[in-house]
């Protein structure tokens, strides 16, 4: 009866730019998240305007305030 043994050697090298790449990836994710939230709020604002929601209702008022504030801040440049 023969016993086969396998030995494995692993070497690791630290990538010189890995922290920067991870930071860039995380920043990219945050930017996409913020833009997606902004787009969703604008879509909700459009739908509420389309169906004629009264601006005095709480949900419509919140959507109008947040989307209006963000629209002014982003498009002022």
PyMOL Python script that loads the backbone (N, CA, C, O; Angstrom):
from pymol import cmd

cmd.read_pdbstr("""\
ATOM      1  N   UNK A   1       0.837  -1.157   0.000  1.00  0.00           N
ATOM      2  CA  UNK A   1       0.000   0.000   0.000  1.00  0.00           C
ATOM      3  C   UNK A   1       0.897   1.240   0.000  1.00  0.00           C
ATOM      4  O   UNK A   1       1.785   1.383   0.841  1.00  0.00           O
ATOM      5  N   UNK A   2       0.648   2.124  -0.954  1.00  0.00           N
ATOM      6  CA  UNK A   2       1.455   3.335  -1.054  1.00  0.00           C
ATOM      7  C   UNK A   2       0.618   4.533  -0.640  1.00  0.00           C
ATOM      8  O   UNK A   2      -0.580   4.599  -0.913  1.00  0.00           O
ATOM      9  N   UNK A   3       1.251   5.446   0.002  1.00  0.00           N
ATOM     10  CA  UNK A   3       0.589   6.662   0.449  1.00  0.00           C
ATOM     11  C   UNK A   3       1.133   7.815  -0.383  1.00  0.00           C
ATOM     12  O   UNK A   3       2.337   8.067  -0.416  1.00  0.00           O
ATOM     13  N   UNK A   4       0.224   8.503  -1.050  1.00  0.00           N
ATOM     14  CA  UNK A   4       0.618   9.672  -1.836  1.00  0.00           C
ATOM     15  C   UNK A   4       0.442  10.922  -0.986  1.00  0.00           C
ATOM     16  O   UNK A   4      -0.640  11.181  -0.460  1.00  0.00           O
ATOM     17  N   UNK A   5       1.466  11.658  -0.864  1.00  0.00           N
ATOM     18  CA  UNK A   5       1.373  12.924  -0.136  1.00  0.00           C
ATOM     19  C   UNK A   5       1.631  14.059  -1.113  1.00  0.00           C
ATOM     20  O   UNK A   5       2.529  14.013  -1.954  1.00  0.00           O
ATOM     21  N   UNK A   6       0.824  15.044  -0.963  1.00  0.00           N
ATOM     22  CA  UNK A   6       0.953  16.214  -1.823  1.00  0.00           C
ATOM     23  C   UNK A   6       1.284  17.400  -0.938  1.00  0.00           C
ATOM     24  O   UNK A   6       0.590  17.678   0.040  1.00  0.00           O
ATOM     25  N   UNK A   7       2.305  18.063  -1.279  1.00  0.00           N
ATOM     26  CA  UNK A   7       2.639  19.280  -0.542  1.00  0.00           C
ATOM     27  C   UNK A   7       2.454  20.472  -1.476  1.00  0.00           C
ATOM     28  O   UNK A   7       2.803  20.423  -2.656  1.00  0.00           O
ATOM     29  N   UNK A   8       1.908  21.516  -0.927  1.00  0.00           N
ATOM     30  CA  UNK A   8       1.599  22.695  -1.727  1.00  0.00           C
ATOM     31  C   UNK A   8       2.295  23.887  -1.108  1.00  0.00           C
ATOM     32  O   UNK A   8       2.263  24.097   0.105  1.00  0.00           O
ATOM     33  N   UNK A   9       2.911  24.644  -1.954  1.00  0.00           N
ATOM     34  CA  UNK A   9       3.603  25.845  -1.503  1.00  0.00           C
ATOM     35  C   UNK A   9       2.877  27.045  -2.097  1.00  0.00           C
ATOM     36  O   UNK A   9       2.680  27.137  -3.308  1.00  0.00           O
ATOM     37  N   UNK A  10       2.490  27.947  -1.228  1.00  0.00           N
ATOM     38  CA  UNK A  10       1.824  29.160  -1.696  1.00  0.00           C
ATOM     39  C   UNK A  10       2.702  30.351  -1.354  1.00  0.00           C
ATOM     40  O   UNK A  10       3.238  30.466  -0.253  1.00  0.00           O
ATOM     41  N   UNK A  11       2.825  31.205  -2.307  1.00  0.00           N
ATOM     42  CA  UNK A  11       3.557  32.446  -2.069  1.00  0.00           C
ATOM     43  C   UNK A  11       2.603  33.601  -2.297  1.00  0.00           C
ATOM     44  O   UNK A  11       1.761  33.561  -3.193  1.00  0.00           O
ATOM     45  N   UNK A  12       2.738  34.591  -1.509  1.00  0.00           N
ATOM     46  CA  UNK A  12       1.885  35.766  -1.676  1.00  0.00           C
ATOM     47  C   UNK A  12       2.772  36.980  -1.920  1.00  0.00           C
ATOM     48  O   UNK A  12       3.829  37.157  -1.316  1.00  0.00           O
ATOM     49  N   UNK A  13       2.295  37.784  -2.816  1.00  0.00           N
ATOM     50  CA  UNK A  13       2.965  39.044  -3.079  1.00  0.00           C
ATOM     51  C   UNK A  13       1.960  40.155  -2.884  1.00  0.00           C
ATOM     52  O   UNK A  13       0.807  40.045  -3.301  1.00  0.00           O
ATOM     53  N   UNK A  14       2.387  41.192  -2.269  1.00  0.00           N
ATOM     54  CA  UNK A  14       1.517  42.331  -2.069  1.00  0.00           C
ATOM     55  C   UNK A  14       1.551  43.207  -3.320  1.00  0.00           C
ATOM     56  O   UNK A  14       2.608  43.634  -3.784  1.00  0.00           O
ATOM     57  N   UNK A  15       0.358  43.454  -3.840  1.00  0.00           N
ATOM     58  CA  UNK A  15       0.284  44.325  -5.011  1.00  0.00           C
ATOM     59  C   UNK A  15       0.512  45.759  -4.559  1.00  0.00           C
ATOM     60  O   UNK A  15      -0.069  46.191  -3.563  1.00  0.00           O
ATOM     61  N   UNK A  16       1.335  46.492  -5.265  1.00  0.00           N
ATOM     62  CA  UNK A  16       1.674  47.844  -4.805  1.00  0.00           C
ATOM     63  C   UNK A  16       0.491  48.817  -4.861  1.00  0.00           C
ATOM     64  O   UNK A  16       0.454  49.766  -4.077  1.00  0.00           O
ATOM     65  N   UNK A  17      -0.451  48.616  -5.740  1.00  0.00           N
ATOM     66  CA  UNK A  17      -1.558  49.566  -5.901  1.00  0.00           C
ATOM     67  C   UNK A  17      -2.895  48.981  -5.453  1.00  0.00           C
ATOM     68  O   UNK A  17      -3.940  49.504  -5.840  1.00  0.00           O
ATOM     69  N   UNK A  18      -2.900  47.926  -4.657  1.00  0.00           N
ATOM     70  CA  UNK A  18      -4.163  47.283  -4.307  1.00  0.00           C
ATOM     71  C   UNK A  18      -5.029  48.171  -3.421  1.00  0.00           C
ATOM     72  O   UNK A  18      -6.245  48.199  -3.606  1.00  0.00           O
ATOM     73  N   UNK A  19      -4.453  48.897  -2.467  1.00  0.00           N
ATOM     74  CA  UNK A  19      -5.264  49.762  -1.606  1.00  0.00           C
ATOM     75  C   UNK A  19      -5.904  50.884  -2.408  1.00  0.00           C
ATOM     76  O   UNK A  19      -7.060  51.241  -2.179  1.00  0.00           O
ATOM     77  N   UNK A  20      -5.161  51.430  -3.333  1.00  0.00           N
ATOM     78  CA  UNK A  20      -5.707  52.515  -4.158  1.00  0.00           C
ATOM     79  C   UNK A  20      -6.820  52.006  -5.060  1.00  0.00           C
ATOM     80  O   UNK A  20      -7.826  52.686  -5.260  1.00  0.00           O
ATOM     81  N   UNK A  21      -6.639  50.809  -5.602  1.00  0.00           N
ATOM     82  CA  UNK A  21      -7.661  50.228  -6.466  1.00  0.00           C
ATOM     83  C   UNK A  21      -8.938  49.926  -5.670  1.00  0.00           C
ATOM     84  O   UNK A  21     -10.044  50.139  -6.166  1.00  0.00           O
ATOM     85  N   UNK A  22      -8.785  49.434  -4.446  1.00  0.00           N
ATOM     86  CA  UNK A  22      -9.944  49.157  -3.605  1.00  0.00           C
ATOM     87  C   UNK A  22     -10.658  50.450  -3.247  1.00  0.00           C
ATOM     88  O   UNK A  22     -11.887  50.504  -3.276  1.00  0.00           O
ATOM     89  N   UNK A  23      -9.903  51.493  -2.910  1.00  0.00           N
ATOM     90  CA  UNK A  23     -10.497  52.786  -2.587  1.00  0.00           C
ATOM     91  C   UNK A  23     -11.244  53.354  -3.790  1.00  0.00           C
ATOM     92  O   UNK A  23     -12.339  53.897  -3.641  1.00  0.00           O
ATOM     93  N   UNK A  24     -10.665  53.236  -4.968  1.00  0.00           N
ATOM     94  CA  UNK A  24     -11.321  53.717  -6.181  1.00  0.00           C
ATOM     95  C   UNK A  24     -12.599  52.937  -6.449  1.00  0.00           C
ATOM     96  O   UNK A  24     -13.610  53.515  -6.846  1.00  0.00           O
ATOM     97  N   UNK A  25     -12.559  51.633  -6.234  1.00  0.00           N
ATOM     98  CA  UNK A  25     -13.738  50.802  -6.438  1.00  0.00           C
ATOM     99  C   UNK A  25     -14.846  51.191  -5.463  1.00  0.00           C
ATOM    100  O   UNK A  25     -16.006  51.293  -5.862  1.00  0.00           O
ATOM    101  N   UNK A  26     -14.511  51.406  -4.204  1.00  0.00           N
ATOM    102  CA  UNK A  26     -15.507  51.799  -3.197  1.00  0.00           C
ATOM    103  C   UNK A  26     -16.084  53.174  -3.512  1.00  0.00           C
ATOM    104  O   UNK A  26     -17.289  53.386  -3.376  1.00  0.00           O
ATOM    105  N   UNK A  27     -15.241  54.105  -3.931  1.00  0.00           N
ATOM    106  CA  UNK A  27     -15.724  55.435  -4.299  1.00  0.00           C
ATOM    107  C   UNK A  27     -16.675  55.346  -5.483  1.00  0.00           C
ATOM    108  O   UNK A  27     -17.687  56.045  -5.530  1.00  0.00           O
ATOM    109  N   UNK A  28     -16.348  54.490  -6.432  1.00  0.00           N
ATOM    110  CA  UNK A  28     -17.211  54.286  -7.589  1.00  0.00           C
ATOM    111  C   UNK A  28     -18.564  53.726  -7.155  1.00  0.00           C
ATOM    112  O   UNK A  28     -19.600  54.136  -7.679  1.00  0.00           O
ATOM    113  N   UNK A  29     -18.563  52.803  -6.212  1.00  0.00           N
ATOM    114  CA  UNK A  29     -19.814  52.240  -5.714  1.00  0.00           C
ATOM    115  C   UNK A  29     -20.661  53.306  -5.019  1.00  0.00           C
ATOM    116  O   UNK A  29     -21.878  53.345  -5.201  1.00  0.00           O
ATOM    117  N   UNK A  30     -20.034  54.159  -4.235  1.00  0.00           N
ATOM    118  CA  UNK A  30     -20.772  55.214  -3.533  1.00  0.00           C
ATOM    119  C   UNK A  30     -21.384  56.191  -4.530  1.00  0.00           C
ATOM    120  O   UNK A  30     -22.531  56.609  -4.370  1.00  0.00           O
ATOM    121  N   UNK A  31     -20.631  56.550  -5.547  1.00  0.00           N
ATOM    122  CA  UNK A  31     -21.142  57.475  -6.558  1.00  0.00           C
ATOM    123  C   UNK A  31     -22.343  56.865  -7.281  1.00  0.00           C
ATOM    124  O   UNK A  31     -23.355  57.535  -7.485  1.00  0.00           O
ATOM    125  N   UNK A  32     -22.228  55.596  -7.667  1.00  0.00           N
ATOM    126  CA  UNK A  32     -23.358  54.936  -8.339  1.00  0.00           C
ATOM    127  C   UNK A  32     -24.574  54.838  -7.426  1.00  0.00           C
ATOM    128  O   UNK A  32     -25.705  54.993  -7.887  1.00  0.00           O
ATOM    129  N   UNK A  33     -24.357  54.582  -6.138  1.00  0.00           N
ATOM    130  CA  UNK A  33     -25.464  54.514  -5.192  1.00  0.00           C
ATOM    131  C   UNK A  33     -26.181  55.852  -5.093  1.00  0.00           C
ATOM    132  O   UNK A  33     -27.409  55.910  -5.155  1.00  0.00           O
ATOM    133  N   UNK A  34     -25.414  56.931  -4.939  1.00  0.00           N
ATOM    134  CA  UNK A  34     -26.017  58.261  -4.837  1.00  0.00           C
ATOM    135  C   UNK A  34     -26.764  58.652  -6.108  1.00  0.00           C
ATOM    136  O   UNK A  34     -27.854  59.222  -6.047  1.00  0.00           O
ATOM    137  N   UNK A  35     -26.173  58.343  -7.255  1.00  0.00           N
ATOM    138  CA  UNK A  35     -26.856  58.661  -8.513  1.00  0.00           C
ATOM    139  C   UNK A  35     -28.115  57.820  -8.701  1.00  0.00           C
ATOM    140  O   UNK A  35     -29.103  58.299  -9.259  1.00  0.00           O
ATOM    141  N   UNK A  36     -28.086  56.588  -8.246  1.00  0.00           N
ATOM    142  CA  UNK A  36     -29.274  55.734  -8.355  1.00  0.00           C
ATOM    143  C   UNK A  36     -30.397  56.240  -7.460  1.00  0.00           C
ATOM    144  O   UNK A  36     -31.563  56.232  -7.854  1.00  0.00           O
ATOM    145  N   UNK A  37     -30.044  56.680  -6.257  1.00  0.00           N
ATOM    146  CA  UNK A  37     -31.055  57.250  -5.358  1.00  0.00           C
ATOM    147  C   UNK A  37     -31.637  58.516  -5.964  1.00  0.00           C
ATOM    148  O   UNK A  37     -32.850  58.725  -5.935  1.00  0.00           O
ATOM    149  N   UNK A  38     -30.779  59.355  -6.509  1.00  0.00           N
ATOM    150  CA  UNK A  38     -31.241  60.588  -7.153  1.00  0.00           C
ATOM    151  C   UNK A  38     -32.169  60.284  -8.328  1.00  0.00           C
ATOM    152  O   UNK A  38     -33.200  60.935  -8.497  1.00  0.00           O
ATOM    153  N   UNK A  39     -31.801  59.299  -9.131  1.00  0.00           N
ATOM    154  CA  UNK A  39     -32.634  58.928 -10.277  1.00  0.00           C
ATOM    155  C   UNK A  39     -33.982  58.379  -9.829  1.00  0.00           C
ATOM    156  O   UNK A  39     -35.009  58.675 -10.440  1.00  0.00           O
ATOM    157  N   UNK A  40     -33.982  57.585  -8.769  1.00  0.00           N
ATOM    158  CA  UNK A  40     -35.239  57.035  -8.251  1.00  0.00           C
ATOM    159  C   UNK A  40     -36.144  58.149  -7.729  1.00  0.00           C
ATOM    160  O   UNK A  40     -37.355  58.123  -7.950  1.00  0.00           O
ATOM    161  N   UNK A  41     -35.558  59.126  -7.036  1.00  0.00           N
ATOM    162  CA  UNK A  41     -36.359  60.249  -6.547  1.00  0.00           C
ATOM    163  C   UNK A  41     -36.929  61.081  -7.692  1.00  0.00           C
ATOM    164  O   UNK A  41     -38.075  61.526  -7.630  1.00  0.00           O
ATOM    165  N   UNK A  42     -36.133  61.288  -8.731  1.00  0.00           N
ATOM    166  CA  UNK A  42     -36.655  62.022  -9.883  1.00  0.00           C
ATOM    167  C   UNK A  42     -37.769  61.244 -10.583  1.00  0.00           C
ATOM    168  O   UNK A  42     -38.743  61.833 -11.052  1.00  0.00           O
ATOM    169  N   UNK A  43     -37.623  59.929 -10.653  1.00  0.00           N
ATOM    170  CA  UNK A  43     -38.673  59.109 -11.260  1.00  0.00           C
ATOM    171  C   UNK A  43     -39.950  59.169 -10.426  1.00  0.00           C
ATOM    172  O   UNK A  43     -41.046  59.271 -10.977  1.00  0.00           O
ATOM    173  N   UNK A  44     -39.814  59.107  -9.100  1.00  0.00           N
ATOM    174  CA  UNK A  44     -40.990  59.236  -8.237  1.00  0.00           C
ATOM    175  C   UNK A  44     -41.626  60.603  -8.379  1.00  0.00           C
ATOM    176  O   UNK A  44     -42.851  60.718  -8.401  1.00  0.00           O
ATOM    177  N   UNK A  45     -40.816  61.635  -8.474  1.00  0.00           N
ATOM    178  CA  UNK A  45     -41.349  62.989  -8.666  1.00  0.00           C
ATOM    179  C   UNK A  45     -42.134  63.079  -9.972  1.00  0.00           C
ATOM    180  O   UNK A  45     -43.213  63.669 -10.021  1.00  0.00           O
ATOM    181  N   UNK A  46     -41.576  62.484 -11.033  1.00  0.00           N
ATOM    182  CA  UNK A  46     -42.252  62.488 -12.329  1.00  0.00           C
ATOM    183  C   UNK A  46     -43.588  61.752 -12.255  1.00  0.00           C
ATOM    184  O   UNK A  46     -44.598  62.232 -12.768  1.00  0.00           O
ATOM    185  N   UNK A  47     -43.584  60.582 -11.613  1.00  0.00           N
ATOM    186  CA  UNK A  47     -44.822  59.798 -11.497  1.00  0.00           C
ATOM    187  C   UNK A  47     -45.850  60.556 -10.665  1.00  0.00           C
ATOM    188  O   UNK A  47     -47.029  60.582 -11.018  1.00  0.00           O
ATOM    189  N   UNK A  48     -45.425  61.164  -9.578  1.00  0.00           N
ATOM    190  CA  UNK A  48     -46.368  61.930  -8.751  1.00  0.00           C
ATOM    191  C   UNK A  48     -46.933  63.117  -9.521  1.00  0.00           C
ATOM    192  O   UNK A  48     -48.123  63.412  -9.415  1.00  0.00           O
ATOM    193  N   UNK A  49     -46.098  63.796 -10.288  1.00  0.00           N
ATOM    194  CA  UNK A  49     -46.601  64.904 -11.111  1.00  0.00           C
ATOM    195  C   UNK A  49     -47.549  64.385 -12.191  1.00  0.00           C
ATOM    196  O   UNK A  49     -48.553  65.022 -12.508  1.00  0.00           O
ATOM    197  N   UNK A  50     -47.220  63.229 -12.749  1.00  0.00           N
ATOM    198  CA  UNK A  50     -48.028  62.651 -13.818  1.00  0.00           C
ATOM    199  C   UNK A  50     -49.426  62.271 -13.333  1.00  0.00           C
ATOM    200  O   UNK A  50     -50.410  62.491 -14.040  1.00  0.00           O
ATOM    201  N   UNK A  51     -49.516  61.709 -12.146  1.00  0.00           N
ATOM    202  CA  UNK A  51     -50.829  61.303 -11.639  1.00  0.00           C
ATOM    203  C   UNK A  51     -51.544  62.438 -10.919  1.00  0.00           C
ATOM    204  O   UNK A  51     -52.685  62.275 -10.486  1.00  0.00           O
ATOM    205  N   UNK A  52     -50.895  63.567 -10.789  1.00  0.00           N
ATOM    206  CA  UNK A  52     -51.522  64.749 -10.204  1.00  0.00           C
ATOM    207  C   UNK A  52     -51.632  64.696  -8.698  1.00  0.00           C
ATOM    208  O   UNK A  52     -52.634  65.141  -8.137  1.00  0.00           O
ATOM    209  N   UNK A  53     -50.623  64.159  -8.029  1.00  0.00           N
ATOM    210  CA  UNK A  53     -50.635  64.101  -6.569  1.00  0.00           C
ATOM    211  C   UNK A  53     -50.576  65.502  -5.989  1.00  0.00           C
ATOM    212  O   UNK A  53     -49.849  66.368  -6.477  1.00  0.00           O
ATOM    213  N   UNK A  54     -51.356  65.705  -4.942  1.00  0.00           N
ATOM    214  CA  UNK A  54     -51.365  67.013  -4.298  1.00  0.00           C
ATOM    215  C   UNK A  54     -50.041  67.219  -3.555  1.00  0.00           C
ATOM    216  O   UNK A  54     -49.606  66.332  -2.821  1.00  0.00           O
ATOM    217  N   UNK A  55     -49.408  68.356  -3.730  1.00  0.00           N
ATOM    218  CA  UNK A  55     -48.135  68.618  -3.031  1.00  0.00           C
ATOM    219  C   UNK A  55     -48.292  68.691  -1.521  1.00  0.00           C
ATOM    220  O   UNK A  55     -47.296  68.644  -0.799  1.00  0.00           O
ATOM    221  N   UNK A  56     -49.532  68.807  -1.022  1.00  0.00           N
ATOM    222  CA  UNK A  56     -49.747  68.900   0.423  1.00  0.00           C
ATOM    223  C   UNK A  56     -49.677  67.533   1.110  1.00  0.00           C
ATOM    224  O   UNK A  56     -49.526  67.470   2.330  1.00  0.00           O
ATOM    225  N   UNK A  57     -49.784  66.442   0.351  1.00  0.00           N
ATOM    226  CA  UNK A  57     -49.700  65.120   0.981  1.00  0.00           C
ATOM    227  C   UNK A  57     -48.270  64.881   1.459  1.00  0.00           C
ATOM    228  O   UNK A  57     -47.321  65.324   0.811  1.00  0.00           O
ATOM    229  N   UNK A  58     -48.107  64.191   2.576  1.00  0.00           N
ATOM    230  CA  UNK A  58     -46.757  64.034   3.160  1.00  0.00           C
ATOM    231  C   UNK A  58     -45.745  63.364   2.229  1.00  0.00           C
ATOM    232  O   UNK A  58     -44.613  63.835   2.114  1.00  0.00           O
ATOM    233  N   UNK A  59     -46.133  62.279   1.567  1.00  0.00           N
ATOM    234  CA  UNK A  59     -45.185  61.578   0.699  1.00  0.00           C
ATOM    235  C   UNK A  59     -44.757  62.459  -0.472  1.00  0.00           C
ATOM    236  O   UNK A  59     -43.572  62.558  -0.789  1.00  0.00           O
ATOM    237  N   UNK A  60     -45.734  63.092  -1.104  1.00  0.00           N
ATOM    238  CA  UNK A  60     -45.410  63.958  -2.240  1.00  0.00           C
ATOM    239  C   UNK A  60     -44.554  65.138  -1.800  1.00  0.00           C
ATOM    240  O   UNK A  60     -43.631  65.535  -2.511  1.00  0.00           O
ATOM    241  N   UNK A  61     -44.853  65.699  -0.637  1.00  0.00           N
ATOM    242  CA  UNK A  61     -44.072  66.839  -0.147  1.00  0.00           C
ATOM    243  C   UNK A  61     -42.621  66.444   0.094  1.00  0.00           C
ATOM    244  O   UNK A  61     -41.708  67.193  -0.252  1.00  0.00           O
ATOM    245  N   UNK A  62     -42.404  65.273   0.683  1.00  0.00           N
ATOM    246  CA  UNK A  62     -41.037  64.815   0.946  1.00  0.00           C
ATOM    247  C   UNK A  62     -40.289  64.580  -0.364  1.00  0.00           C
ATOM    248  O   UNK A  62     -39.139  64.993  -0.510  1.00  0.00           O
ATOM    249  N   UNK A  63     -40.939  63.921  -1.308  1.00  0.00           N
ATOM    250  CA  UNK A  63     -40.298  63.644  -2.604  1.00  0.00           C
ATOM    251  C   UNK A  63     -39.982  64.950  -3.326  1.00  0.00           C
ATOM    252  O   UNK A  63     -38.895  65.108  -3.882  1.00  0.00           O
ATOM    253  N   UNK A  64     -40.928  65.885  -3.317  1.00  0.00           N
ATOM    254  CA  UNK A  64     -40.693  67.154  -4.003  1.00  0.00           C
ATOM    255  C   UNK A  64     -39.548  67.939  -3.358  1.00  0.00           C
ATOM    256  O   UNK A  64     -38.736  68.543  -4.059  1.00  0.00           O
ATOM    257  N   UNK A  65     -39.483  67.930  -2.034  1.00  0.00           N
ATOM    258  CA  UNK A  65     -38.438  68.689  -1.339  1.00  0.00           C
ATOM    259  C   UNK A  65     -37.062  68.079  -1.629  1.00  0.00           C
ATOM    260  O   UNK A  65     -36.136  68.792  -2.016  1.00  0.00           O
ATOM    261  N   UNK A  66     -36.929  66.758  -1.442  1.00  0.00           N
ATOM    262  CA  UNK A  66     -35.621  66.132  -1.650  1.00  0.00           C
ATOM    263  C   UNK A  66     -35.179  66.191  -3.106  1.00  0.00           C
ATOM    264  O   UNK A  66     -34.023  66.510  -3.387  1.00  0.00           O
ATOM    265  N   UNK A  67     -36.078  65.890  -4.030  1.00  0.00           N
ATOM    266  CA  UNK A  67     -35.661  65.898  -5.435  1.00  0.00           C
ATOM    267  C   UNK A  67     -35.402  67.320  -5.921  1.00  0.00           C
ATOM    268  O   UNK A  67     -34.511  67.538  -6.741  1.00  0.00           O
ATOM    269  N   UNK A  68     -36.153  68.270  -5.434  1.00  0.00           N
ATOM    270  CA  UNK A  68     -35.902  69.659  -5.804  1.00  0.00           C
ATOM    271  C   UNK A  68     -34.585  70.170  -5.261  1.00  0.00           C
ATOM    272  O   UNK A  68     -33.857  70.887  -5.948  1.00  0.00           O
ATOM    273  N   UNK A  69     -34.274  69.797  -4.012  1.00  0.00           N
ATOM    274  CA  UNK A  69     -33.009  70.209  -3.408  1.00  0.00           C
ATOM    275  C   UNK A  69     -31.830  69.603  -4.148  1.00  0.00           C
ATOM    276  O   UNK A  69     -30.863  70.299  -4.458  1.00  0.00           O
ATOM    277  N   UNK A  70     -31.907  68.318  -4.429  1.00  0.00           N
ATOM    278  CA  UNK A  70     -30.793  67.660  -5.127  1.00  0.00           C
ATOM    279  C   UNK A  70     -30.672  68.171  -6.560  1.00  0.00           C
ATOM    280  O   UNK A  70     -29.565  68.341  -7.071  1.00  0.00           O
ATOM    281  N   UNK A  71     -31.799  68.413  -7.201  1.00  0.00           N
ATOM    282  CA  UNK A  71     -31.742  68.909  -8.576  1.00  0.00           C
ATOM    283  C   UNK A  71     -31.065  70.285  -8.620  1.00  0.00           C
ATOM    284  O   UNK A  71     -30.282  70.567  -9.528  1.00  0.00           O
ATOM    285  N   UNK A  72     -31.363  71.116  -7.660  1.00  0.00           N
ATOM    286  CA  UNK A  72     -30.718  72.441  -7.626  1.00  0.00           C
ATOM    287  C   UNK A  72     -29.224  72.328  -7.330  1.00  0.00           C
ATOM    288  O   UNK A  72     -28.420  73.055  -7.913  1.00  0.00           O
ATOM    289  N   UNK A  73     -28.849  71.421  -6.426  1.00  0.00           N
ATOM    290  CA  UNK A  73     -27.446  71.280  -6.055  1.00  0.00           C
ATOM    291  C   UNK A  73     -26.606  70.667  -7.168  1.00  0.00           C
ATOM    292  O   UNK A  73     -25.462  71.071  -7.377  1.00  0.00           O
ATOM    293  N   UNK A  74     -27.154  69.714  -7.870  1.00  0.00           N
ATOM    294  CA  UNK A  74     -26.375  69.029  -8.907  1.00  0.00           C
ATOM    295  C   UNK A  74     -26.299  69.854 -10.181  1.00  0.00           C
ATOM    296  O   UNK A  74     -25.243  69.923 -10.810  1.00  0.00           O
ATOM    297  N   UNK A  75     -27.397  70.474 -10.567  1.00  0.00           N
ATOM    298  CA  UNK A  75     -27.423  71.183 -11.842  1.00  0.00           C
ATOM    299  C   UNK A  75     -27.023  72.646 -11.749  1.00  0.00           C
ATOM    300  O   UNK A  75     -27.164  73.377 -12.730  1.00  0.00           O
ATOM    301  N   UNK A  76     -26.532  73.097 -10.606  1.00  0.00           N
ATOM    302  CA  UNK A  76     -26.106  74.489 -10.516  1.00  0.00           C
ATOM    303  C   UNK A  76     -24.754  74.718 -11.173  1.00  0.00           C
ATOM    304  O   UNK A  76     -24.379  75.862 -11.427  1.00  0.00           O
ATOM    305  N   UNK A  77     -24.020  73.652 -11.450  1.00  0.00           N
ATOM    306  CA  UNK A  77     -22.702  73.807 -12.048  1.00  0.00           C
ATOM    307  C   UNK A  77     -22.854  74.104 -13.479  1.00  0.00           C
ATOM    308  O   UNK A  77     -21.859  74.274 -14.183  1.00  0.00           O
TER     309      UNK A  77
END
""", "prot")
cmd.dss("prot")
cmd.show_as("cartoon", "prot")
cmd.util.cbc("prot")
cmd.orient("prot")
